[in-house]
């Protein structure tokens, strides 16, 4: 399937979020929450991220995460939730108030599976209390979302963007293998991961 045609299909089938001139959104992408180890890029920024999230929560923003919120090519979701449980606690507060939406990207493509989402995101196992706790019950993870202005009807498409890259969309499982077992160790020595457009100028321009 033509990749640009697929994006058009995402646009036409995406859930719509109505907004007006008083609406407030925070759009966040590529947080890559990991396991807290040296390879967890999010760990170096978790304090400023959490502080910003607190501000957005109290100022009544709606939080939309545009993919790769969790680094699931290198880690499993349970590690990310346990390591950054304060972040997930705050995100769950957004969700309870109807102010949280998730879009999946290439690094958390497994969230495309409803079975995965039900098993790992509806609830989680709290290591401290040794019991299962609600996290995002009945949440839906989107490939794309559309913001639609209530008055003008104009629309804005929100996607992660990996759909236009053959390796990161069609062959994402191969890319995940490369990152998990080859590029993750090499990254310690400063070698860039070739699957990440943000770090590769040719992909970024594309």
PyMOL commands that place a pseudoatom at each C-alpha (Angstrom):
pseudoatom trace, name=CA, resn=UNK, resi=1, chain=A, elem=C, hetatm=0, pos=[0.000, 0.000, 0.000]
pseudoatom trace, name=CA, resn=UNK, resi=2, chain=A, elem=C, hetatm=0, pos=[1.214, 3.482, -0.845]
pseudoatom trace, name=CA, resn=UNK, resi=3, chain=A, elem=C, hetatm=0, pos=[2.350, 5.044, 2.428]
pseudoatom trace, name=CA, resn=UNK, resi=4, chain=A, elem=C, hetatm=0, pos=[0.895, 8.480, 1.696]
pseudoatom trace, name=CA, resn=UNK, resi=5, chain=A, elem=C, hetatm=0, pos=[-2.405, 6.853, 0.796]
pseudoatom trace, name=CA, resn=UNK, resi=6, chain=A, elem=C, hetatm=0, pos=[-2.325, 5.097, 4.156]
pseudoatom trace, name=CA, resn=UNK, resi=7, chain=A, elem=C, hetatm=0, pos=[-1.918, 8.434, 5.952]
pseudoatom trace, name=CA, resn=UNK, resi=8, chain=A, elem=C, hetatm=0, pos=[-5.001, 9.699, 4.114]
pseudoatom trace, name=CA, resn=UNK, resi=9, chain=A, elem=C, hetatm=0, pos=[-6.883, 6.654, 5.372]
pseudoatom trace, name=CA, resn=UNK, resi=10, chain=A, elem=C, hetatm=0, pos=[-5.735, 7.371, 8.918]
pseudoatom trace, name=CA, resn=UNK, resi=11, chain=A, elem=C, hetatm=0, pos=[-6.995, 10.941, 8.544]
pseudoatom trace, name=CA, resn=UNK, resi=12, chain=A, elem=C, hetatm=0, pos=[-10.398, 9.804, 7.279]
pseudoatom trace, name=CA, resn=UNK, resi=13, chain=A, elem=C, hetatm=0, pos=[-10.913, 7.148, 9.957]
pseudoatom trace, name=CA, resn=UNK, resi=14, chain=A, elem=C, hetatm=0, pos=[-9.366, 8.875, 13.000]
pseudoatom trace, name=CA, resn=UNK, resi=15, chain=A, elem=C, hetatm=0, pos=[-11.388, 9.827, 16.060]
pseudoatom trace, name=CA, resn=UNK, resi=16, chain=A, elem=C, hetatm=0, pos=[-12.022, 13.568, 16.249]
pseudoatom trace, name=CA, resn=UNK, resi=17, chain=A, elem=C, hetatm=0, pos=[-11.430, 15.834, 19.238]
pseudoatom trace, name=CA, resn=UNK, resi=18, chain=A, elem=C, hetatm=0, pos=[-13.499, 19.004, 19.143]
pseudoatom trace, name=CA, resn=UNK, resi=19, chain=A, elem=C, hetatm=0, pos=[-11.848, 22.225, 20.254]
pseudoatom trace, name=CA, resn=UNK, resi=20, chain=A, elem=C, hetatm=0, pos=[-12.418, 25.966, 20.230]
pseudoatom trace, name=CA, resn=UNK, resi=21, chain=A, elem=C, hetatm=0, pos=[-10.352, 29.090, 20.800]
pseudoatom trace, name=CA, resn=UNK, resi=22, chain=A, elem=C, hetatm=0, pos=[-10.305, 28.527, 24.558]
pseudoatom trace, name=CA, resn=UNK, resi=23, chain=A, elem=C, hetatm=0, pos=[-9.045, 24.926, 24.380]
pseudoatom trace, name=CA, resn=UNK, resi=24, chain=A, elem=C, hetatm=0, pos=[-5.574, 24.118, 25.701]
pseudoatom trace, name=CA, resn=UNK, resi=25, chain=A, elem=C, hetatm=0, pos=[-3.473, 21.181, 24.502]
pseudoatom trace, name=CA, resn=UNK, resi=26, chain=A, elem=C, hetatm=0, pos=[0.011, 19.967, 25.194]
pseudoatom trace, name=CA, resn=UNK, resi=27, chain=A, elem=C, hetatm=0, pos=[1.407, 17.782, 22.398]
pseudoatom trace, name=CA, resn=UNK, resi=28, chain=A, elem=C, hetatm=0, pos=[4.329, 15.591, 23.443]
pseudoatom trace, name=CA, resn=UNK, resi=29, chain=A, elem=C, hetatm=0, pos=[6.281, 13.105, 21.361]
pseudoatom trace, name=CA, resn=UNK, resi=30, chain=A, elem=C, hetatm=0, pos=[9.207, 10.705, 21.681]
pseudoatom trace, name=CA, resn=UNK, resi=31, chain=A, elem=C, hetatm=0, pos=[9.506, 10.619, 25.451]
pseudoatom trace, name=CA, resn=UNK, resi=32, chain=A, elem=C, hetatm=0, pos=[10.944, 7.078, 25.201]
pseudoatom trace, name=CA, resn=UNK, resi=33, chain=A, elem=C, hetatm=0, pos=[10.303, 6.216, 28.844]
pseudoatom trace, name=CA, resn=UNK, resi=34, chain=A, elem=C, hetatm=0, pos=[12.603, 3.310, 29.656]
pseudoatom trace, name=CA, resn=UNK, resi=35, chain=A, elem=C, hetatm=0, pos=[13.905, 1.205, 32.517]
pseudoatom trace, name=CA, resn=UNK, resi=36, chain=A, elem=C, hetatm=0, pos=[16.036, 3.826, 34.277]
pseudoatom trace, name=CA, resn=UNK, resi=37, chain=A, elem=C, hetatm=0, pos=[19.330, 2.354, 33.045]
pseudoatom trace, name=CA, resn=UNK, resi=38, chain=A, elem=C, hetatm=0, pos=[22.115, 4.178, 31.213]
pseudoatom trace, name=CA, resn=UNK, resi=39, chain=A, elem=C, hetatm=0, pos=[20.265, 3.637, 27.936]
pseudoatom trace, name=CA, resn=UNK, resi=40, chain=A, elem=C, hetatm=0, pos=[17.067, 5.299, 29.209]
pseudoatom trace, name=CA, resn=UNK, resi=41, chain=A, elem=C, hetatm=0, pos=[17.106, 8.669, 27.420]
pseudoatom trace, name=CA, resn=UNK, resi=42, chain=A, elem=C, hetatm=0, pos=[14.013, 9.765, 29.339]
pseudoatom trace, name=CA, resn=UNK, resi=43, chain=A, elem=C, hetatm=0, pos=[15.673, 9.334, 32.752]
pseudoatom trace, name=CA, resn=UNK, resi=44, chain=A, elem=C, hetatm=0, pos=[17.888, 12.391, 32.197]
pseudoatom trace, name=CA, resn=UNK, resi=45, chain=A, elem=C, hetatm=0, pos=[14.823, 14.572, 31.648]
pseudoatom trace, name=CA, resn=UNK, resi=46, chain=A, elem=C, hetatm=0, pos=[12.247, 12.975, 33.930]
pseudoatom trace, name=CA, resn=UNK, resi=47, chain=A, elem=C, hetatm=0, pos=[12.289, 15.710, 36.575]
pseudoatom trace, name=CA, resn=UNK, resi=48, chain=A, elem=C, hetatm=0, pos=[11.665, 18.612, 34.195]
pseudoatom trace, name=CA, resn=UNK, resi=49, chain=A, elem=C, hetatm=0, pos=[9.071, 16.509, 32.333]
pseudoatom trace, name=CA, resn=UNK, resi=50, chain=A, elem=C, hetatm=0, pos=[7.189, 15.723, 35.546]
pseudoatom trace, name=CA, resn=UNK, resi=51, chain=A, elem=C, hetatm=0, pos=[7.303, 19.368, 36.658]
pseudoatom trace, name=CA, resn=UNK, resi=52, chain=A, elem=C, hetatm=0, pos=[5.901, 20.494, 33.315]
pseudoatom trace, name=CA, resn=UNK, resi=53, chain=A, elem=C, hetatm=0, pos=[3.197, 17.819, 33.506]
pseudoatom trace, name=CA, resn=UNK, resi=54, chain=A, elem=C, hetatm=0, pos=[2.132, 19.065, 36.951]
pseudoatom trace, name=CA, resn=UNK, resi=55, chain=A, elem=C, hetatm=0, pos=[1.809, 22.589, 35.564]
pseudoatom trace, name=CA, resn=UNK, resi=56, chain=A, elem=C, hetatm=0, pos=[-0.238, 21.419, 32.567]
pseudoatom trace, name=CA, resn=UNK, resi=57, chain=A, elem=C, hetatm=0, pos=[-2.483, 19.339, 34.821]
pseudoatom trace, name=CA, resn=UNK, resi=58, chain=A, elem=C, hetatm=0, pos=[-3.313, 22.210, 37.157]
pseudoatom trace, name=CA, resn=UNK, resi=59, chain=A, elem=C, hetatm=0, pos=[-3.865, 24.611, 34.244]
pseudoatom trace, name=CA, resn=UNK, resi=60, chain=A, elem=C, hetatm=0, pos=[-6.445, 22.244, 32.712]
pseudoatom trace, name=CA, resn=UNK, resi=61, chain=A, elem=C, hetatm=0, pos=[-4.536, 21.257, 29.571]
pseudoatom trace, name=CA, resn=UNK, resi=62, chain=A, elem=C, hetatm=0, pos=[-5.406, 18.158, 27.566]
pseudoatom trace, name=CA, resn=UNK, resi=63, chain=A, elem=C, hetatm=0, pos=[-2.331, 15.962, 27.081]
pseudoatom trace, name=CA, resn=UNK, resi=64, chain=A, elem=C, hetatm=0, pos=[-1.875, 14.233, 23.719]
pseudoatom trace, name=CA, resn=UNK, resi=65, chain=A, elem=C, hetatm=0, pos=[1.144, 11.963, 23.310]
pseudoatom trace, name=CA, resn=UNK, resi=66, chain=A, elem=C, hetatm=0, pos=[2.134, 11.609, 19.660]
pseudoatom trace, name=CA, resn=UNK, resi=67, chain=A, elem=C, hetatm=0, pos=[3.886, 8.249, 19.781]
pseudoatom trace, name=CA, resn=UNK, resi=68, chain=A, elem=C, hetatm=0, pos=[6.972, 6.622, 21.266]
pseudoatom trace, name=CA, resn=UNK, resi=69, chain=A, elem=C, hetatm=0, pos=[5.922, 7.617, 24.758]
pseudoatom trace, name=CA, resn=UNK, resi=70, chain=A, elem=C, hetatm=0, pos=[7.511, 4.393, 25.970]
pseudoatom trace, name=CA, resn=UNK, resi=71, chain=A, elem=C, hetatm=0, pos=[10.714, 2.792, 24.692]
pseudoatom trace, name=CA, resn=UNK, resi=72, chain=A, elem=C, hetatm=0, pos=[9.405, -0.690, 23.939]
pseudoatom trace, name=CA, resn=UNK, resi=73, chain=A, elem=C, hetatm=0, pos=[12.051, -1.714, 21.455]
pseudoatom trace, name=CA, resn=UNK, resi=74, chain=A, elem=C, hetatm=0, pos=[14.610, -1.885, 24.255]
pseudoatom trace, name=CA, resn=UNK, resi=75, chain=A, elem=C, hetatm=0, pos=[12.384, -2.556, 27.285]
pseudoatom trace, name=CA, resn=UNK, resi=76, chain=A, elem=C, hetatm=0, pos=[9.055, -4.027, 28.274]
pseudoatom trace, name=CA, resn=UNK, resi=77, chain=A, elem=C, hetatm=0, pos=[6.155, -1.854, 29.397]
pseudoatom trace, name=CA, resn=UNK, resi=78, chain=A, elem=C, hetatm=0, pos=[6.210, -3.182, 32.975]
pseudoatom trace, name=CA, resn=UNK, resi=79, chain=A, elem=C, hetatm=0, pos=[9.764, -1.872, 33.432]
pseudoatom trace, name=CA, resn=UNK, resi=80, chain=A, elem=C, hetatm=0, pos=[8.779, 1.587, 32.190]
pseudoatom trace, name=CA, resn=UNK, resi=81, chain=A, elem=C, hetatm=0, pos=[5.723, 1.777, 34.456]
pseudoatom trace, name=CA, resn=UNK, resi=82, chain=A, elem=C, hetatm=0, pos=[7.581, 0.612, 37.555]
pseudoatom trace, name=CA, resn=UNK, resi=83, chain=A, elem=C, hetatm=0, pos=[10.569, 2.885, 36.926]
pseudoatom trace, name=CA, resn=UNK, resi=84, chain=A, elem=C, hetatm=0, pos=[8.538, 6.009, 36.149]
pseudoatom trace, name=CA, resn=UNK, resi=85, chain=A, elem=C, hetatm=0, pos=[5.508, 5.281, 38.314]
pseudoatom trace, name=CA, resn=UNK, resi=86, chain=A, elem=C, hetatm=0, pos=[5.147, 8.930, 39.366]
pseudoatom trace, name=CA, resn=UNK, resi=87, chain=A, elem=C, hetatm=0, pos=[4.730, 9.937, 35.707]
pseudoatom trace, name=CA, resn=UNK, resi=88, chain=A, elem=C, hetatm=0, pos=[2.171, 7.216, 35.058]
pseudoatom trace, name=CA, resn=UNK, resi=89, chain=A, elem=C, hetatm=0, pos=[0.303, 8.170, 38.230]
pseudoatom trace, name=CA, resn=UNK, resi=90, chain=A, elem=C, hetatm=0, pos=[-0.027, 11.739, 36.951]
pseudoatom trace, name=CA, resn=UNK, resi=91, chain=A, elem=C, hetatm=0, pos=[-0.968, 10.616, 33.442]
pseudoatom trace, name=CA, resn=UNK, resi=92, chain=A, elem=C, hetatm=0, pos=[-3.693, 8.451, 34.979]
pseudoatom trace, name=CA, resn=UNK, resi=93, chain=A, elem=C, hetatm=0, pos=[-5.114, 11.575, 36.650]
pseudoatom trace, name=CA, resn=UNK, resi=94, chain=A, elem=C, hetatm=0, pos=[-5.318, 13.246, 33.230]
pseudoatom trace, name=CA, resn=UNK, resi=95, chain=A, elem=C, hetatm=0, pos=[-7.058, 10.139, 31.914]
pseudoatom trace, name=CA, resn=UNK, resi=96, chain=A, elem=C, hetatm=0, pos=[-9.655, 10.013, 34.692]
pseudoatom trace, name=CA, resn=UNK, resi=97, chain=A, elem=C, hetatm=0, pos=[-10.662, 13.564, 33.764]
pseudoatom trace, name=CA, resn=UNK, resi=98, chain=A, elem=C, hetatm=0, pos=[-10.925, 12.813, 30.037]
pseudoatom trace, name=CA, resn=UNK, resi=99, chain=A, elem=C, hetatm=0, pos=[-7.830, 14.874, 29.252]
pseudoatom trace, name=CA, resn=UNK, resi=100, chain=A, elem=C, hetatm=0, pos=[-5.418, 12.237, 27.945]
pseudoatom trace, name=CA, resn=UNK, resi=101, chain=A, elem=C, hetatm=0, pos=[-4.955, 10.643, 24.517]
pseudoatom trace, name=CA, resn=UNK, resi=102, chain=A, elem=C, hetatm=0, pos=[-2.218, 8.306, 23.289]
pseudoatom trace, name=CA, resn=UNK, resi=103, chain=A, elem=C, hetatm=0, pos=[-1.027, 7.769, 19.718]
pseudoatom trace, name=CA, resn=UNK, resi=104, chain=A, elem=C, hetatm=0, pos=[1.382, 4.912, 19.080]
pseudoatom trace, name=CA, resn=UNK, resi=105, chain=A, elem=C, hetatm=0, pos=[4.651, 5.306, 17.194]
pseudoatom trace, name=CA, resn=UNK, resi=106, chain=A, elem=C, hetatm=0, pos=[7.183, 2.843, 15.830]
pseudoatom trace, name=CA, resn=UNK, resi=107, chain=A, elem=C, hetatm=0, pos=[8.962, 2.281, 19.168]
pseudoatom trace, name=CA, resn=UNK, resi=108, chain=A, elem=C, hetatm=0, pos=[5.682, 1.469, 20.930]
pseudoatom trace, name=CA, resn=UNK, resi=109, chain=A, elem=C, hetatm=0, pos=[3.919, -0.140, 17.952]
pseudoatom trace, name=CA, resn=UNK, resi=110, chain=A, elem=C, hetatm=0, pos=[2.906, -3.053, 20.186]
pseudoatom trace, name=CA, resn=UNK, resi=111, chain=A, elem=C, hetatm=0, pos=[0.230, -0.740, 21.602]
pseudoatom trace, name=CA, resn=UNK, resi=112, chain=A, elem=C, hetatm=0, pos=[-1.564, -1.253, 18.303]
pseudoatom trace, name=CA, resn=UNK, resi=113, chain=A, elem=C, hetatm=0, pos=[-2.685, -4.579, 19.766]
pseudoatom trace, name=CA, resn=UNK, resi=114, chain=A, elem=C, hetatm=0, pos=[-5.899, -4.300, 21.810]
pseudoatom trace, name=CA, resn=UNK, resi=115, chain=A, elem=C, hetatm=0, pos=[-4.871, -7.433, 23.679]
pseudoatom trace, name=CA, resn=UNK, resi=116, chain=A, elem=C, hetatm=0, pos=[-1.544, -5.865, 24.689]
pseudoatom trace, name=CA, resn=UNK, resi=117, chain=A, elem=C, hetatm=0, pos=[-3.243, -2.652, 25.821]
pseudoatom trace, name=CA, resn=UNK, resi=118, chain=A, elem=C, hetatm=0, pos=[-5.833, -4.512, 27.876]
pseudoatom trace, name=CA, resn=UNK, resi=119, chain=A, elem=C, hetatm=0, pos=[-3.167, -6.644, 29.558]
pseudoatom trace, name=CA, resn=UNK, resi=120, chain=A, elem=C, hetatm=0, pos=[-0.587, -3.943, 30.294]
pseudoatom trace, name=CA, resn=UNK, resi=121, chain=A, elem=C, hetatm=0, pos=[-2.287, -0.538, 30.335]
pseudoatom trace, name=CA, resn=UNK, resi=122, chain=A, elem=C, hetatm=0, pos=[-5.751, -1.089, 31.793]
pseudoatom trace, name=CA, resn=UNK, resi=123, chain=A, elem=C, hetatm=0, pos=[-4.031, -1.982, 35.068]
pseudoatom trace, name=CA, resn=UNK, resi=124, chain=A, elem=C, hetatm=0, pos=[-0.552, -2.655, 36.437]
pseudoatom trace, name=CA, resn=UNK, resi=125, chain=A, elem=C, hetatm=0, pos=[1.030, -4.623, 39.262]
pseudoatom trace, name=CA, resn=UNK, resi=126, chain=A, elem=C, hetatm=0, pos=[2.121, -2.355, 42.101]
pseudoatom trace, name=CA, resn=UNK, resi=127, chain=A, elem=C, hetatm=0, pos=[5.359, -3.760, 43.537]
pseudoatom trace, name=CA, resn=UNK, resi=128, chain=A, elem=C, hetatm=0, pos=[4.946, -1.826, 46.790]
pseudoatom trace, name=CA, resn=UNK, resi=129, chain=A, elem=C, hetatm=0, pos=[1.434, -2.972, 47.643]
pseudoatom trace, name=CA, resn=UNK, resi=130, chain=A, elem=C, hetatm=0, pos=[1.749, -6.302, 45.775]
pseudoatom trace, name=CA, resn=UNK, resi=131, chain=A, elem=C, hetatm=0, pos=[-1.596, -5.833, 44.074]
pseudoatom trace, name=CA, resn=UNK, resi=132, chain=A, elem=C, hetatm=0, pos=[-3.039, -4.852, 40.715]
pseudoatom trace, name=CA, resn=UNK, resi=133, chain=A, elem=C, hetatm=0, pos=[-4.118, -1.202, 40.400]
pseudoatom trace, name=CA, resn=UNK, resi=134, chain=A, elem=C, hetatm=0, pos=[-6.114, 0.593, 37.730]
pseudoatom trace, name=CA, resn=UNK, resi=135, chain=A, elem=C, hetatm=0, pos=[-4.006, 2.662, 35.330]
pseudoatom trace, name=CA, resn=UNK, resi=136, chain=A, elem=C, hetatm=0, pos=[-5.891, 3.523, 32.113]
pseudoatom trace, name=CA, resn=UNK, resi=137, chain=A, elem=C, hetatm=0, pos=[-8.974, 1.267, 32.200]
pseudoatom trace, name=CA, resn=UNK, resi=138, chain=A, elem=C, hetatm=0, pos=[-10.596, 0.801, 28.774]
pseudoatom trace, name=CA, resn=UNK, resi=139, chain=A, elem=C, hetatm=0, pos=[-8.158, 3.204, 27.097]
pseudoatom trace, name=CA, resn=UNK, resi=140, chain=A, elem=C, hetatm=0, pos=[-7.925, 3.249, 23.301]
pseudoatom trace, name=CA, resn=UNK, resi=141, chain=A, elem=C, hetatm=0, pos=[-4.533, 3.780, 21.673]
pseudoatom trace, name=CA, resn=UNK, resi=142, chain=A, elem=C, hetatm=0, pos=[-4.776, 5.557, 18.323]
pseudoatom trace, name=CA, resn=UNK, resi=143, chain=A, elem=C, hetatm=0, pos=[-2.748, 5.508, 15.117]
pseudoatom trace, name=CA, resn=UNK, resi=144, chain=A, elem=C, hetatm=0, pos=[-3.902, 9.057, 14.504]
pseudoatom trace, name=CA, resn=UNK, resi=145, chain=A, elem=C, hetatm=0, pos=[-6.245, 11.697, 15.871]
pseudoatom trace, name=CA, resn=UNK, resi=146, chain=A, elem=C, hetatm=0, pos=[-7.922, 14.723, 14.326]
pseudoatom trace, name=CA, resn=UNK, resi=147, chain=A, elem=C, hetatm=0, pos=[-8.436, 18.041, 16.087]
pseudoatom trace, name=CA, resn=UNK, resi=148, chain=A, elem=C, hetatm=0, pos=[-11.582, 19.666, 14.701]
pseudoatom trace, name=CA, resn=UNK, resi=149, chain=A, elem=C, hetatm=0, pos=[-12.486, 23.295, 15.372]
pseudoatom trace, name=CA, resn=UNK, resi=150, chain=A, elem=C, hetatm=0, pos=[-16.068, 23.598, 16.605]
pseudoatom trace, name=CA, resn=UNK, resi=151, chain=A, elem=C, hetatm=0, pos=[-16.836, 26.780, 14.629]
pseudoatom trace, name=CA, resn=UNK, resi=152, chain=A, elem=C, hetatm=0, pos=[-14.797, 26.601, 11.423]
pseudoatom trace, name=CA, resn=UNK, resi=153, chain=A, elem=C, hetatm=0, pos=[-14.748, 22.819, 11.064]
pseudoatom trace, name=CA, resn=UNK, resi=154, chain=A, elem=C, hetatm=0, pos=[-11.079, 22.942, 10.099]
pseudoatom trace, name=CA, resn=UNK, resi=155, chain=A, elem=C, hetatm=0, pos=[-9.077, 19.849, 10.976]
pseudoatom trace, name=CA, resn=UNK, resi=156, chain=A, elem=C, hetatm=0, pos=[-5.548, 19.086, 12.119]
pseudoatom trace, name=CA, resn=UNK, resi=157, chain=A, elem=C, hetatm=0, pos=[-4.178, 15.558, 11.705]
pseudoatom trace, name=CA, resn=UNK, resi=158, chain=A, elem=C, hetatm=0, pos=[-2.009, 14.236, 14.534]
pseudoatom trace, name=CA, resn=UNK, resi=159, chain=A, elem=C, hetatm=0, pos=[0.216, 11.205, 13.829]
pseudoatom trace, name=CA, resn=UNK, resi=160, chain=A, elem=C, hetatm=0, pos=[3.671, 10.023, 14.864]
pseudoatom trace, name=CA, resn=UNK, resi=161, chain=A, elem=C, hetatm=0, pos=[4.964, 10.136, 11.292]
pseudoatom trace, name=CA, resn=UNK, resi=162, chain=A, elem=C, hetatm=0, pos=[6.728, 6.765, 11.064]
pseudoatom trace, name=CA, resn=UNK, resi=163, chain=A, elem=C, hetatm=0, pos=[4.185, 5.664, 8.450]
pseudoatom trace, name=CA, resn=UNK, resi=164, chain=A, elem=C, hetatm=0, pos=[6.227, 7.279, 5.672]
pseudoatom trace, name=CA, resn=UNK, resi=165, chain=A, elem=C, hetatm=0, pos=[9.379, 5.307, 6.520]
pseudoatom trace, name=CA, resn=UNK, resi=166, chain=A, elem=C, hetatm=0, pos=[9.505, 1.729, 5.205]
pseudoatom trace, name=CA, resn=UNK, resi=167, chain=A, elem=C, hetatm=0, pos=[11.898, 0.411, 7.867]
pseudoatom trace, name=CA, resn=UNK, resi=168, chain=A, elem=C, hetatm=0, pos=[10.096, 1.975, 10.804]
pseudoatom trace, name=CA, resn=UNK, resi=169, chain=A, elem=C, hetatm=0, pos=[6.582, 1.043, 9.680]
pseudoatom trace, name=CA, resn=UNK, resi=170, chain=A, elem=C, hetatm=0, pos=[6.481, -2.017, 7.448]
pseudoatom trace, name=CA, resn=UNK, resi=171, chain=A, elem=C, hetatm=0, pos=[9.664, -3.624, 8.830]
pseudoatom trace, name=CA, resn=UNK, resi=172, chain=A, elem=C, hetatm=0, pos=[9.379, -2.294, 12.378]
pseudoatom trace, name=CA, resn=UNK, resi=173, chain=A, elem=C, hetatm=0, pos=[9.964, -5.716, 13.944]
pseudoatom trace, name=CA, resn=UNK, resi=174, chain=A, elem=C, hetatm=0, pos=[13.306, -5.989, 12.134]
pseudoatom trace, name=CA, resn=UNK, resi=175, chain=A, elem=C, hetatm=0, pos=[14.189, -2.449, 13.201]
pseudoatom trace, name=CA, resn=UNK, resi=176, chain=A, elem=C, hetatm=0, pos=[13.263, -3.362, 16.791]
pseudoatom trace, name=CA, resn=UNK, resi=177, chain=A, elem=C, hetatm=0, pos=[15.611, -6.341, 16.642]
pseudoatom trace, name=CA, resn=UNK, resi=178, chain=A, elem=C, hetatm=0, pos=[18.466, -4.160, 15.374]
pseudoatom trace, name=CA, resn=UNK, resi=179, chain=A, elem=C, hetatm=0, pos=[17.937, -1.569, 18.083]
pseudoatom trace, name=CA, resn=UNK, resi=180, chain=A, elem=C, hetatm=0, pos=[17.528, -4.047, 20.928]
pseudoatom trace, name=CA, resn=UNK, resi=181, chain=A, elem=C, hetatm=0, pos=[20.474, -6.296, 20.167]
pseudoatom trace, name=CA, resn=UNK, resi=182, chain=A, elem=C, hetatm=0, pos=[22.900, -4.194, 18.094]
pseudoatom trace, name=CA, resn=UNK, resi=183, chain=A, elem=C, hetatm=0, pos=[22.415, -0.439, 18.352]
pseudoatom trace, name=CA, resn=UNK, resi=184, chain=A, elem=C, hetatm=0, pos=[21.533, -0.290, 22.033]
pseudoatom trace, name=CA, resn=UNK, resi=185, chain=A, elem=C, hetatm=0, pos=[24.989, -1.570, 23.097]
pseudoatom trace, name=CA, resn=UNK, resi=186, chain=A, elem=C, hetatm=0, pos=[26.726, 0.560, 20.446]
pseudoatom trace, name=CA, resn=UNK, resi=187, chain=A, elem=C, hetatm=0, pos=[24.832, 3.662, 21.564]
pseudoatom trace, name=CA, resn=UNK, resi=188, chain=A, elem=C, hetatm=0, pos=[26.946, 3.625, 24.729]
pseudoatom trace, name=CA, resn=UNK, resi=189, chain=A, elem=C, hetatm=0, pos=[29.924, 4.488, 22.512]
pseudoatom trace, name=CA, resn=UNK, resi=190, chain=A, elem=C, hetatm=0, pos=[28.119, 7.287, 20.679]
pseudoatom trace, name=CA, resn=UNK, resi=191, chain=A, elem=C, hetatm=0, pos=[26.965, 5.379, 17.576]
pseudoatom trace, name=CA, resn=UNK, resi=192, chain=A, elem=C, hetatm=0, pos=[23.661, 6.787, 16.290]
pseudoatom trace, name=CA, resn=UNK, resi=193, chain=A, elem=C, hetatm=0, pos=[20.704, 4.471, 15.841]
pseudoatom trace, name=CA, resn=UNK, resi=194, chain=A, elem=C, hetatm=0, pos=[20.012, 4.553, 12.047]
pseudoatom trace, name=CA, resn=UNK, resi=195, chain=A, elem=C, hetatm=0, pos=[16.278, 3.947, 12.573]
pseudoatom trace, name=CA, resn=UNK, resi=196, chain=A, elem=C, hetatm=0, pos=[15.699, 7.226, 14.406]
pseudoatom trace, name=CA, resn=UNK, resi=197, chain=A, elem=C, hetatm=0, pos=[14.891, 10.151, 12.074]
pseudoatom trace, name=CA, resn=UNK, resi=198, chain=A, elem=C, hetatm=0, pos=[15.471, 12.684, 14.864]
pseudoatom trace, name=CA, resn=UNK, resi=199, chain=A, elem=C, hetatm=0, pos=[19.174, 11.769, 14.897]
pseudoatom trace, name=CA, resn=UNK, resi=200, chain=A, elem=C, hetatm=0, pos=[19.699, 11.085, 11.180]
pseudoatom trace, name=CA, resn=UNK, resi=201, chain=A, elem=C, hetatm=0, pos=[19.577, 14.279, 9.087]
pseudoatom trace, name=CA, resn=UNK, resi=202, chain=A, elem=C, hetatm=0, pos=[18.555, 12.539, 5.822]
pseudoatom trace, name=CA, resn=UNK, resi=203, chain=A, elem=C, hetatm=0, pos=[15.537, 10.887, 7.451]
pseudoatom trace, name=CA, resn=UNK, resi=204, chain=A, elem=C, hetatm=0, pos=[14.701, 14.087, 9.306]
pseudoatom trace, name=CA, resn=UNK, resi=205, chain=A, elem=C, hetatm=0, pos=[14.540, 16.069, 6.038]
pseudoatom trace, name=CA, resn=UNK, resi=206, chain=A, elem=C, hetatm=0, pos=[12.431, 13.338, 4.429]
for i in range(1, 206): cmd.bond("trace and resi %d" % i, "trace and resi %d" % (i + 1))
show_as sticks, trace
zoom trace
